[in-house]
């Protein structure tokens, strides 16, 4: 029997019911989370660069919205949506300065599951019964814990009455576009900070919303000194530490050919998420988040990347992969014995870098302990997969997620905890970082599975069986030929392997693709929820933004029109290209 199948599986956290409920957005709303996040990132960049000041009259808001849309190739039907997001960002800094106890969270009753909701109404709106079927309960509980006033009601009259009492100085709302359009004049007249996360539907029943955006605005506070930290710039700086010249300056020149090969492998392409997370956690927990980055921090970040790159060398050997980063793998280039030795050298180099610092002995000890624990857990997860390969049997989706938890999450946990240790704050947040990393790692691996099956550029386009969430869901949801093929693949009895386009087609038709996307959003949401008990505003705020940073930069390739470039029309692209050189000076100004 398979080791994975036989072991006592630790189930990942339960999926939030709010994410399990899926409805297609209205046509005037971008249809995918990927596209909505792209537009939000464009809006935030524009608002930051132009320095727009609230309150902004509607006509002026429209003018800026038009410029933004042309520059970024946003579809015309998303004009109102983009305008709402821009208005939110103009008010963002003002909202951050208002104490939580002076804010109102306003939610629509249509967020509930109408056919099952047990909540009654009074003259002020819905009285939540905490049944857990929708997001109202979670938003209300967290907001009230922070000090917000909370209303689940419709209509501007109540809001204006509360504003006139002087007790409410800012509003965080959730609403559909038609209601937002009608209430804009009231909010503009009141001239108080107001942001509104658009509902994805406007039919007033069982509506949904981008939950992570709501969490972001609810928690926004000037106490979070990292809220203005440019994560893109920070990530870009971390990447510069991995050029051959930078590594030589930090670590010294390689002393032998083996060390030279290891250094070249370390400098090869990579997203550098793990060293970025070391620095992000450190910045969130240090006394001065804007202070310079020391060589000791750089060494710790490089150490974590050494561990990661070593695991990739070993993974490629174990999986018999011939390509990595679009180039030949290390063992293909130098042979398995040399590659194994280089991987081992990188692990030793990582521990040397953590130990060889000017930090206090207790900080060094904490960082080394974190790295050792993470290495052991990662090997357990990889070992479970390798032993399964010796005797493959079908795995359920929860068993696959368990492998993700033990194989992918530890590297993220090591990165975050090493950063916290270097800041001297590991004891304050160790449990929260563990929970956050588990959900982040699972979400990242789900995204990696989606991305891998969408990549037709690899030398091998046939699907090789391994613990994959798509293949597990396809086996559970497929019918007829699809199910028979999946059973044969999982149990090592297939005479032929389907290619990636076939798997994608089956996944879309069976609902496996949609389920995987919902799982992805669930674990991103779970990562954000894990921060609820954290009392460190800098860490809480920055790690919420890290989720957006990582997943906004990842791209699912070739699945369907929803995730391809053709979401942006040729006409919009042409207009953007034509206007870009004229608008760049305006935006820069």
C-alpha positions as CSV (number, residue, x, y, z in Angstrom):
1,X,0.0,0.0,0.0
2,X,1.2,3.5,-0.7
3,X,2.9,5.4,2.1
4,X,0.8,8.4,1.4
5,X,-2.5,6.5,1.3
6,X,-1.7,4.6,4.5
7,X,-0.5,7.5,6.7
8,X,-2.8,9.4,9.0
9,X,-3.4,12.4,6.8
10,X,-3.5,15.8,8.6
11,X,-6.4,17.5,6.8
12,X,-5.7,21.1,5.8
13,X,-7.9,23.8,7.3
14,X,-11.6,23.7,6.2
15,X,-12.6,25.7,3.2
16,X,-14.4,28.9,4.0
17,X,-18.0,28.5,2.9
18,X,-17.9,32.0,1.3
19,X,-15.4,30.7,-1.3
20,X,-17.3,27.5,-2.1
21,X,-20.1,29.7,-3.3
22,X,-19.3,30.7,-6.9
23,X,-21.3,32.9,-9.2
24,X,-20.2,34.4,-12.5
25,X,-19.8,38.2,-12.3
26,X,-22.0,40.6,-14.2
27,X,-20.6,41.6,-17.7
28,X,-19.7,45.1,-16.4
29,X,-17.3,43.4,-13.9
30,X,-14.0,41.8,-15.0
31,X,-14.8,38.1,-15.2
32,X,-11.8,36.6,-13.4
33,X,-10.0,37.4,-10.2
34,X,-6.7,37.6,-12.1
35,X,-8.1,40.4,-14.3
36,X,-9.7,42.2,-11.3
37,X,-6.4,42.1,-9.4
38,X,-4.6,43.4,-12.5
39,X,-6.9,46.4,-12.7
40,X,-6.5,47.1,-9.0
41,X,-2.7,47.0,-9.3
42,X,-2.9,49.5,-12.2
43,X,-5.3,51.8,-10.3
44,X,-3.0,51.8,-7.2
45,X,0.0,52.6,-9.3
46,X,-1.8,55.5,-11.1
47,X,-3.1,56.9,-7.8
48,X,0.3,56.8,-6.2
49,X,2.1,58.3,-9.1
50,X,-0.4,61.2,-9.8
51,X,-0.9,62.1,-6.1
52,X,-4.6,62.7,-6.5
53,X,-6.3,64.4,-3.6
54,X,-9.8,63.7,-2.2
55,X,-12.6,64.6,-2.4
56,X,-12.7,64.5,-6.1
57,X,-15.7,65.7,-8.2
58,X,-17.3,63.1,-10.4
59,X,-16.3,64.7,-13.7
60,X,-12.6,64.9,-12.6
61,X,-12.8,61.3,-11.4
62,X,-14.1,60.2,-14.8
63,X,-11.3,62.1,-16.6
64,X,-8.6,60.3,-14.6
65,X,-10.4,57.0,-15.1
66,X,-10.4,57.4,-18.9
67,X,-6.6,58.1,-18.9
68,X,-6.0,55.1,-16.7
69,X,-8.1,52.8,-18.8
70,X,-6.4,53.8,-22.1
71,X,-2.9,53.6,-20.6
72,X,-3.5,50.0,-19.2
73,X,-5.8,48.7,-22.0
74,X,-8.9,48.2,-19.7
75,X,-12.1,47.2,-21.5
76,X,-14.7,50.0,-22.0
77,X,-17.4,48.0,-20.2
78,X,-15.3,48.1,-17.0
79,X,-15.3,52.0,-16.8
80,X,-17.6,52.3,-13.8
81,X,-15.8,49.5,-12.0
82,X,-12.4,51.1,-12.6
83,X,-13.7,54.5,-11.4
84,X,-14.9,53.0,-8.1
85,X,-11.5,51.4,-7.5
86,X,-9.7,54.7,-8.4
87,X,-12.0,56.6,-5.9
88,X,-11.1,54.1,-3.3
89,X,-7.4,54.6,-3.8
90,X,-7.7,58.3,-3.7
91,X,-9.3,58.0,-0.2
92,X,-6.9,55.2,1.0
93,X,-4.4,57.3,3.0
94,X,-7.2,59.4,4.5
95,X,-9.0,56.2,5.6
96,X,-5.8,54.9,7.2
97,X,-5.6,57.9,9.6
98,X,-9.2,57.4,11.0
99,X,-9.3,55.3,14.2
100,X,-11.2,52.0,13.8
101,X,-13.8,53.1,16.4
102,X,-14.7,56.1,14.2
103,X,-15.4,53.9,11.1
104,X,-18.6,52.3,9.8
105,X,-18.6,48.9,8.0
106,X,-21.6,48.9,5.7
107,X,-22.6,45.6,4.1
108,X,-25.6,44.7,1.9
109,X,-28.0,42.0,3.1
110,X,-27.7,40.3,-0.4
111,X,-24.4,38.9,0.7
112,X,-26.3,36.3,2.7
113,X,-27.5,33.0,1.3
114,X,-31.1,34.0,1.1
115,X,-32.7,30.6,1.0
116,X,-30.9,29.5,4.2
117,X,-30.2,32.6,6.1
118,X,-31.9,32.5,9.6
119,X,-31.2,36.2,10.4
120,X,-34.2,38.5,11.2
121,X,-34.4,42.2,10.4
122,X,-35.1,45.3,12.5
123,X,-35.3,48.9,11.5
124,X,-31.5,49.1,11.2
125,X,-31.1,46.0,9.0
126,X,-30.1,42.4,9.3
127,X,-29.2,40.8,12.6
128,X,-26.6,38.2,11.8
129,X,-27.1,34.8,13.6
130,X,-23.5,33.7,13.0
131,X,-24.5,30.6,11.0
132,X,-21.3,30.7,8.9
133,X,-23.0,30.4,5.5
134,X,-21.8,33.7,4.1
135,X,-19.0,36.3,4.6
136,X,-21.2,38.7,6.7
137,X,-20.4,36.9,9.9
138,X,-16.6,37.0,9.4
139,X,-16.5,40.6,8.3
140,X,-18.8,41.7,11.2
141,X,-16.8,39.8,13.9
142,X,-13.5,41.1,12.8
143,X,-14.7,44.7,12.3
144,X,-16.4,44.8,15.7
145,X,-13.3,43.4,17.3
146,X,-11.3,46.3,15.9
147,X,-14.0,48.8,17.1
148,X,-16.1,49.5,14.0
149,X,-19.8,50.2,14.0
150,X,-21.3,47.6,11.6
151,X,-24.6,47.7,9.6
152,X,-26.1,45.2,7.3
153,X,-28.5,47.4,5.5
154,X,-29.3,49.3,2.3
155,X,-29.9,53.0,1.6
156,X,-28.0,56.3,2.0
157,X,-30.5,57.7,4.6
158,X,-29.1,55.6,7.5
159,X,-25.6,56.4,6.5
160,X,-26.1,60.1,6.3
161,X,-27.9,60.1,9.6
162,X,-24.9,58.4,11.2
163,X,-22.4,60.8,9.6
164,X,-24.4,63.7,11.0
165,X,-24.0,62.4,14.5
166,X,-20.3,63.1,14.3
167,X,-19.5,59.6,15.5
168,X,-18.7,58.2,12.1
169,X,-15.7,59.7,10.3
170,X,-15.1,57.1,7.6
171,X,-16.9,54.3,5.8
172,X,-15.8,51.0,4.4
173,X,-18.6,49.6,2.3
174,X,-19.6,46.7,0.0
175,X,-22.1,47.5,-2.7
176,X,-23.1,46.9,-6.3
177,X,-22.2,49.4,-9.0
178,X,-25.7,50.9,-9.5
179,X,-26.0,51.7,-5.7
180,X,-22.5,53.2,-5.7
181,X,-23.4,55.4,-8.5
182,X,-26.5,56.7,-6.7
183,X,-24.7,57.3,-3.4
184,X,-21.6,59.0,-4.8
185,X,-23.0,62.5,-4.5
186,X,-23.9,61.9,-0.8
187,X,-20.4,60.7,0.0
188,X,-18.8,63.5,-2.0
189,X,-20.9,66.1,-0.2
190,X,-20.0,64.6,3.2
191,X,-16.3,64.7,2.3
192,X,-15.4,61.9,4.6
193,X,-13.1,59.0,3.7
194,X,-15.2,56.3,2.0
195,X,-14.1,53.2,0.1
196,X,-16.4,50.6,-1.4
197,X,-15.6,47.1,-2.6
198,X,-17.8,46.4,-5.6
199,X,-20.1,43.3,-5.5
200,X,-19.6,41.0,-8.4
201,X,-23.3,40.9,-9.1
202,X,-26.1,43.4,-8.9
203,X,-29.3,41.3,-8.8
204,X,-29.7,41.7,-5.0
205,X,-29.6,38.0,-4.2
206,X,-26.8,35.6,-3.1
207,X,-24.1,38.1,-4.2
208,X,-20.4,37.6,-3.9
209,X,-17.4,39.9,-3.4
210,X,-13.6,39.7,-3.6
211,X,-13.1,38.8,0.1
212,X,-9.4,39.7,0.3
213,X,-10.1,43.2,-0.8
214,X,-12.6,43.7,2.0
215,X,-10.1,42.4,4.5
216,X,-7.5,44.8,3.2
217,X,-9.7,47.9,3.6
218,X,-11.1,46.8,7.0
219,X,-7.6,46.5,8.5
220,X,-6.1,49.5,6.8
221,X,-4.5,51.7,9.5
222,X,-1.8,54.3,10.0
223,X,-0.4,52.0,12.8
224,X,0.8,49.8,9.9
225,X,4.1,51.6,9.1
226,X,4.7,49.3,6.1
227,X,1.5,50.3,4.3
228,X,3.5,52.6,2.0
229,X,6.3,50.1,1.5
230,X,6.8,49.4,-2.2
231,X,6.8,45.6,-2.4
232,X,7.7,45.7,-6.1
233,X,10.8,47.8,-5.4
234,X,11.7,45.6,-2.5
235,X,11.4,42.4,-4.6
236,X,13.4,44.0,-7.4
237,X,16.2,44.9,-4.9
238,X,16.3,41.3,-3.5
239,X,16.7,40.0,-7.1
240,X,19.9,42.1,-7.5
241,X,21.5,40.2,-4.7
242,X,21.7,37.1,-6.9
243,X,23.9,38.4,-9.7
244,X,27.3,36.7,-9.9
245,X,29.0,40.0,-8.8
246,X,26.7,40.6,-5.9
247,X,27.1,37.0,-4.6
248,X,30.9,37.2,-4.8
249,X,30.8,40.5,-2.9
250,X,28.7,39.1,-0.2
251,X,30.0,35.5,0.1
252,X,33.5,35.8,-1.3
253,X,35.0,34.3,-4.5
254,X,34.3,30.5,-5.1
255,X,37.2,28.4,-4.0
256,X,36.9,25.4,-6.3
257,X,35.0,24.2,-9.4
258,X,32.2,22.6,-7.3
259,X,31.6,25.9,-5.5
260,X,31.6,27.7,-8.9
261,X,28.9,25.4,-10.2
262,X,26.9,25.9,-7.1
263,X,27.3,29.7,-7.3
264,X,26.2,29.7,-11.0
265,X,23.1,27.6,-10.1
266,X,22.2,29.9,-7.3
267,X,22.5,32.9,-9.7
268,X,20.3,31.3,-12.4
269,X,16.7,32.5,-13.0
270,X,14.2,32.3,-10.2
271,X,11.3,34.2,-8.7
272,X,13.2,34.8,-5.5
273,X,10.0,34.6,-3.4
274,X,11.7,33.0,-0.4
275,X,14.4,35.6,0.1
276,X,11.8,38.3,-0.5
277,X,9.7,36.8,2.3
278,X,12.7,36.9,4.6
279,X,13.1,40.6,4.0
280,X,9.4,41.3,4.1
281,X,9.0,39.7,7.5
282,X,12.0,41.4,8.8
283,X,10.8,44.8,7.6
284,X,7.4,44.3,9.2
285,X,8.9,43.4,12.6
286,X,11.9,45.7,12.9
287,X,11.8,49.0,14.7
288,X,12.2,51.1,11.5
289,X,10.6,49.5,8.4
290,X,12.3,52.1,6.2
291,X,15.8,51.5,7.5
292,X,18.7,50.2,5.4
293,X,19.1,46.5,4.8
294,X,22.2,45.0,6.5
295,X,24.6,42.4,5.1
296,X,23.5,40.0,7.8
297,X,19.9,40.2,6.4
298,X,21.2,39.7,2.9
299,X,23.1,36.7,4.0
300,X,20.0,35.2,5.7
301,X,18.0,35.8,2.5
302,X,20.6,34.2,0.3
303,X,20.8,31.3,2.8
304,X,17.1,30.6,2.4
305,X,17.5,30.7,-1.4
306,X,20.4,28.2,-1.1
307,X,18.1,25.8,0.7
308,X,15.5,26.2,-2.0
309,X,17.9,25.9,-4.9
310,X,19.4,22.7,-3.3
311,X,15.9,21.2,-3.1
312,X,15.4,22.0,-6.8
313,X,18.6,20.1,-7.8
314,X,17.4,17.1,-5.8
315,X,13.8,17.3,-7.1
316,X,15.0,17.4,-10.7
317,X,17.1,14.2,-10.2
318,X,14.2,12.5,-8.3
319,X,11.7,13.5,-11.0
320,X,14.1,12.9,-13.9
321,X,13.4,16.3,-15.3
322,X,15.6,17.6,-18.1
323,X,14.7,21.3,-18.0
324,X,14.5,24.0,-15.3
325,X,14.1,27.7,-16.0
326,X,14.1,26.9,-19.8
327,X,17.7,25.5,-19.5
328,X,19.1,22.0,-18.9
329,X,18.9,20.8,-15.3
330,X,22.1,20.6,-13.3
331,X,22.2,16.8,-13.4
332,X,21.6,16.7,-17.1
333,X,24.5,19.1,-17.6
334,X,27.0,17.7,-15.1
335,X,25.8,14.3,-14.2
336,X,23.9,13.0,-11.2
337,X,26.9,12.6,-8.8
338,X,28.1,16.1,-9.4
339,X,24.6,17.6,-9.1
340,X,23.9,15.7,-5.8
341,X,27.1,17.0,-4.4
342,X,26.3,20.6,-5.4
343,X,22.9,20.3,-3.8
344,X,24.5,19.2,-0.6
345,X,27.1,22.0,-0.8
346,X,24.3,24.5,-1.1
347,X,22.6,23.2,2.0
348,X,25.9,23.5,3.9
349,X,26.3,27.0,2.5
350,X,22.9,28.0,3.7
351,X,23.7,26.9,7.3
352,X,27.1,28.6,7.1
353,X,25.5,31.9,6.1
354,X,23.0,31.8,9.0
355,X,25.8,30.9,11.5
356,X,28.3,33.4,10.2
357,X,26.8,36.7,11.2
358,X,27.2,39.5,13.6
359,X,23.9,38.8,15.2
360,X,23.4,37.8,18.9
361,X,23.8,34.1,19.7
362,X,20.1,33.7,20.5
363,X,19.1,35.1,17.1
364,X,21.5,32.9,15.3
365,X,20.3,29.9,17.3
366,X,16.6,30.7,16.5
367,X,17.3,31.1,12.8
368,X,19.3,27.8,12.6
369,X,16.5,25.9,14.5
370,X,13.9,27.2,12.1
371,X,16.0,26.2,9.1
372,X,16.6,22.7,10.5
373,X,13.0,22.1,11.3
374,X,11.9,23.3,7.8
375,X,14.5,21.0,6.1
376,X,13.2,18.0,8.0
377,X,9.6,18.7,7.2
378,X,10.3,19.4,3.5
379,X,12.1,16.0,3.3
380,X,9.2,14.3,4.9
381,X,6.9,15.7,2.3
382,X,9.2,14.9,-0.6
383,X,9.8,11.5,0.9
384,X,6.1,10.7,0.9
385,X,5.8,11.6,-2.8
386,X,8.9,9.5,-3.7
387,X,7.7,6.5,-1.8
388,X,4.3,6.9,-3.5
389,X,6.1,6.8,-6.8
390,X,7.4,3.3,-5.9
391,X,3.9,2.0,-5.6
392,X,1.4,4.5,-7.0
393,X,-2.2,4.4,-6.0
394,X,-5.0,6.9,-6.5
395,X,-4.9,9.8,-4.1
396,X,-7.9,11.9,-3.0
397,X,-7.6,15.7,-3.3
398,X,-7.1,16.0,0.5
399,X,-4.2,13.6,0.4
400,X,-2.6,15.6,-2.5
401,X,-3.1,18.8,-0.5
402,X,-1.4,17.2,2.5
403,X,1.6,16.5,0.4
404,X,1.6,20.2,-0.7
405,X,1.4,21.2,3.0
406,X,4.4,19.2,4.0
407,X,6.4,19.7,0.8
408,X,5.9,23.3,-0.3
409,X,4.8,25.2,2.8
410,X,8.0,24.6,4.8
411,X,10.1,26.7,2.5
412,X,7.8,29.7,3.0
413,X,7.7,29.1,6.7
414,X,11.5,29.0,7.0
415,X,11.7,32.3,5.1
416,X,9.2,34.1,7.2
417,X,10.4,32.8,10.5
418,X,14.1,33.5,9.7
419,X,13.1,37.1,8.9
420,X,11.1,37.3,12.2
421,X,14.1,35.8,14.1
422,X,16.5,38.3,12.7
423,X,14.1,41.1,13.9
424,X,14.0,39.5,17.4
425,X,10.3,38.9,17.2
426,X,9.9,35.2,16.4
427,X,8.3,34.4,19.8
428,X,5.6,37.0,19.1
429,X,4.3,35.5,15.9
430,X,5.7,32.0,15.4
431,X,2.3,30.2,15.5
432,X,0.7,32.7,13.2
433,X,3.5,32.4,10.7
434,X,3.1,28.6,10.8
435,X,-0.6,28.8,9.9
436,X,-0.1,31.5,7.3
437,X,2.7,29.5,5.6
438,X,0.7,26.3,5.4
439,X,-2.1,28.0,3.6
440,X,0.3,30.1,1.4
441,X,2.2,27.0,0.5
442,X,-0.9,25.0,-0.5
443,X,-2.3,27.9,-2.5
444,X,1.1,28.4,-4.3
445,X,1.3,24.7,-5.2
446,X,-2.3,24.6,-6.5
447,X,-1.3,27.6,-8.7
448,X,1.8,25.8,-9.8
449,X,-0.2,22.8,-10.9
450,X,-2.6,25.0,-12.9
451,X,0.4,26.8,-14.5
452,X,2.2,23.5,-15.3
453,X,-0.7,22.0,-17.1
454,X,-1.1,25.2,-19.1
455,X,2.5,25.3,-20.2
456,X,2.8,23.6,-23.7
457,X,6.3,24.9,-24.2
458,X,8.0,22.2,-22.2
459,X,9.9,19.5,-24.0
460,X,7.5,16.9,-22.8
461,X,3.9,17.8,-23.5
462,X,2.4,14.6,-22.2
463,X,1.1,14.5,-18.6
464,X,3.3,12.5,-16.2
465,X,1.4,11.2,-13.2
466,X,2.4,12.8,-9.9
467,X,0.5,14.2,-6.9
468,X,-1.4,16.9,-8.7
469,X,-4.6,18.6,-7.5
470,X,-6.0,18.8,-11.1
471,X,-5.4,15.1,-11.7
472,X,-6.9,14.2,-8.3
473,X,-10.0,16.3,-9.0
474,X,-10.3,15.0,-12.5
475,X,-10.3,11.4,-11.3
476,X,-13.0,12.2,-8.7
477,X,-15.2,14.3,-11.1
478,X,-14.6,12.7,-14.5
479,X,-17.0,10.3,-16.2
480,X,-16.6,7.4,-18.6
481,X,-13.4,7.5,-20.6
482,X,-12.0,10.4,-18.5
483,X,-12.5,8.5,-15.2
484,X,-11.1,5.3,-16.7
485,X,-8.0,7.1,-18.0
486,X,-7.4,8.8,-14.7
487,X,-7.8,5.6,-12.7
488,X,-5.2,3.9,-15.0
489,X,-2.8,6.9,-14.8
490,X,-3.0,7.1,-11.0
491,X,-2.5,3.3,-10.6
492,X,0.4,3.1,-13.0
493,X,-1.5,1.0,-15.5
494,X,-2.0,3.5,-18.4
495,X,-0.7,2.3,-21.8
496,X,-0.7,5.9,-23.1
497,X,-0.6,9.3,-21.5
498,X,-2.9,12.1,-22.5
499,X,-1.3,15.4,-23.6
500,X,-1.9,18.7,-21.7
501,X,-4.5,20.2,-24.1
502,X,-6.6,17.0,-23.5
503,X,-6.3,17.3,-19.7
504,X,-7.2,20.9,-19.8
505,X,-10.3,20.2,-21.9
506,X,-11.4,17.4,-19.6
507,X,-10.7,19.6,-16.5
508,X,-12.9,22.4,-17.8
509,X,-15.7,20.1,-18.9
510,X,-15.8,18.2,-15.6
511,X,-15.6,21.2,-13.3
512,X,-12.2,20.1,-12.0
513,X,-10.6,23.4,-13.2
514,X,-13.3,25.5,-11.5
515,X,-12.9,23.5,-8.3
516,X,-9.1,23.9,-8.4
517,X,-9.6,27.7,-8.8
518,X,-12.0,27.8,-5.9
519,X,-9.4,25.8,-3.8
520,X,-6.8,28.3,-4.7
521,X,-8.9,31.3,-3.6
522,X,-9.9,29.3,-0.4
523,X,-6.3,28.9,0.7
524,X,-5.4,32.5,-0.1
525,X,-8.4,33.5,2.0
526,X,-7.3,31.0,4.7
527,X,-3.8,32.6,4.8
528,X,-5.4,36.0,5.4
529,X,-7.7,34.6,8.1
530,X,-4.7,33.1,9.9
531,X,-3.6,36.7,10.7
532,X,-6.8,37.6,12.6
533,X,-5.2,37.0,16.0
534,X,-2.0,38.8,15.2
535,X,-1.6,42.0,17.3
536,X,1.2,43.4,15.2
537,X,-0.2,45.9,12.6
538,X,2.9,46.0,10.5
539,X,3.1,42.2,10.1
540,X,-0.6,41.8,9.7
541,X,-0.8,44.5,6.9
542,X,2.3,43.5,5.1
543,X,1.5,39.8,4.9
544,X,-1.9,40.5,3.6
545,X,-0.3,42.5,0.8
546,X,2.3,39.8,0.2
547,X,-0.6,37.5,-0.9
548,X,-1.6,39.9,-3.6
549,X,2.1,40.5,-4.6
550,X,2.8,36.8,-5.1
551,X,-0.4,35.7,-6.8
552,X,-0.8,38.8,-8.9
553,X,2.6,38.1,-10.5
554,X,1.9,34.4,-11.2
555,X,0.1,33.7,-14.4
556,X,-1.9,30.6,-15.5
557,X,-0.9,29.8,-19.0
558,X,-3.1,28.6,-21.8
559,X,-6.1,27.4,-19.9
560,X,-8.9,29.3,-21.5
561,X,-9.8,32.7,-22.9
562,X,-10.5,34.0,-19.3
563,X,-6.7,33.8,-18.5
564,X,-5.2,34.8,-21.8
565,X,-4.1,38.1,-23.3
566,X,-7.2,38.3,-25.5
567,X,-9.1,39.5,-22.4
568,X,-7.8,42.8,-23.6
569,X,-9.1,43.7,-27.0
570,X,-6.9,44.5,-30.0
571,X,-8.6,47.9,-30.2
572,X,-7.8,48.7,-26.5
573,X,-4.2,47.5,-27.0
574,X,-3.8,49.8,-30.0
575,X,-5.2,52.7,-28.2
576,X,-2.9,52.1,-25.2
577,X,0.2,51.9,-27.5
578,X,-0.8,55.1,-29.3
579,X,-1.5,57.0,-26.1
580,X,1.3,55.6,-23.9
581,X,4.1,58.1,-24.9
582,X,1.7,61.0,-24.3
583,X,0.4,59.8,-21.0
584,X,3.7,58.8,-19.4
585,X,4.7,62.4,-18.7
586,X,1.2,63.1,-17.3
587,X,1.3,60.1,-14.9
588,X,4.9,60.9,-13.9
589,X,4.0,64.5,-13.1
